Amino acid sequence: NETLSYNQLNSQANKIANSLVELGVFPGDHIILKLERSTKLISSIYAVIKTGATFTIVSTEQPLEQTEFIKQDTNAKLIIQTNIDELLDNENNENLNVDIKSDDLACIVYTSGSTGKPNGVKISHKGLINYINPRKDNIAIHAIKNDVSNMLSLTTTTFIAFLREVLATIINGTKVTLTNDE
């Protein structure tokens, strides 16, 4: 039951991003986001992007072995989970000035691992922008930008479709409503 304006979202993302930089996170590092569906998760996605690092969202219900596998597979520097409130305590909410290239890695989305080990799909910044671009041939995103006033986000946070629901909606100026994980 939390609402954020674009300015509040940016401020939260900047606080987290500045905290990450203070913890030694650099462009190219990998961060795992193990948070419930919330404004803190969305702020954390934007924060990691602002640092030039790469993110992977893992479910809070995911078995420890799978999280450890992903941590090893990505060489993750940090897992954001219960430490999120400490990261938000940072008073510095200024935008970072990081040189991010379109071919730099933005995120890695993992399969559930139901048939064995989870497999990661690497997505560059260019690929992510292409995925959420409201071109006419990108029918779902074009509709979000032109025909939708509020997007209800139902998709599991670990699926690529969650990024479409959340990032495309926010980038294109549409309100997003998150359901709880139940």
Residue pairs with C-beta under 8 A, 6 or more apart in sequence:
2 38
2 39
4 12
4 39
4 43
6 170
9 39
9 42
9 43
9 46
9 170
10 46
10 93
10 95
11 93
12 39
12 40
12 43
12 47
12 88
12 93
13 43
13 44
13 46
13 47
13 50
14 47
14 50
14 92
14 93
14 94
14 95
14 96
15 47
15 87
15 88
15 89
15 90
15 91
15 92
15 93
16 43
16 44
16 47
16 80
16 84
16 87
16 88
16 90
17 46
17 47
17 48
17 50
17 51
17 96
18 90
18 92
18 93
18 94
18 96
19 86
19 87
19 88
19 89
19 90
20 31
20 47
20 48
20 51
20 53
20 78
20 87
21 51
21 96
22 90
23 78
24 77
25 31
25 51
25 53
25 77
25 78
26 51
26 52
26 53
27 51
27 52
27 53
27 98
27 99
27 100
27 104
28 52
28 53
28 54
28 104
28 105
29 51
29 53
29 54
29 77
29 78
30 53
30 54
30 55
30 56
30 74
30 75
30 76
30 77
30 108
31 48
31 53
31 54
31 55
31 56
31 76
31 77
31 78
31 79
31 80
32 55
32 56
32 57
32 58
32 67
32 70
32 71
32 74
32 76
32 78
32 79
32 80
33 41
33 44
33 45
33 48
33 55
33 56
33 57
33 58
33 79
33 80
34 57
34 58
34 59
34 60
34 62
34 67
34 79
34 80
34 81
35 41
35 44
35 57
35 60
35 80
35 81
35 84
36 60
36 180
36 181
37 153
37 157
37 178
37 179
37 180
37 181
38 178
39 178
40 84
40 88
41 57
41 157
42 166
42 170
42 176
42 178
43 88
44 55
44 80
44 84
44 87
45 55
45 57
45 163
45 166
45 167
47 87
48 54
48 55
49 55
49 100
49 106
49 125
50 95
50 96
50 98
51 96
51 98
52 98
52 99
52 100
52 104
53 77
54 74
54 105
54 106
54 107
54 108
55 106
55 107
55 108
56 70
56 74
56 76
56 107
56 108
56 109
56 110
56 120
57 107
57 109
57 157
57 158
57 162
58 66
58 67
58 70
58 110
58 158
59 156
59 157
59 158
60 81
60 181
61 181
62 158
66 113
66 118
67 79
69 113
69 117
69 118
70 76
70 110
70 118
70 120
71 79
73 118
73 120
74 108
74 120
80 87
100 125
101 125
102 124
102 125
102 126
102 129
103 124
103 125
103 126
104 124
104 125
105 122
105 123
105 124
105 125
106 123
106 124
106 125
106 127
106 128
107 122
107 123
107 128
107 163
108 120
108 121
108 122
108 123
109 120
109 121
109 123
109 158
109 159
109 160
109 163
110 118
110 119
110 120
110 121
110 158
111 118
111 119
111 120
111 121
112 118
112 158
113 119
121 160
123 131
123 160
128 163
128 167
131 138
131 160
131 163
131 164
131 168
132 141
132 163
132 164
132 167
132 168
132 171
132 172
133 141
134 141
134 142
134 144
134 145
134 146
134 168
134 172
135 141
135 142
136 142
140 164
140 168
141 164
141 168
141 172
144 151
144 168
144 169
144 172
144 174
145 172
145 173
145 174
148 169
148 174
149 174
149 175
150 174
150 175
150 176
150 177
151 165
151 169
151 174
151 175
151 176
151 177
152 177
152 179
153 162
153 165
153 166
153 169
153 176
153 177
153 178
153 179
154 165
154 179
155 161
155 162
155 165
156 162
165 176
166 176
166 178
169 175
169 176
170 176
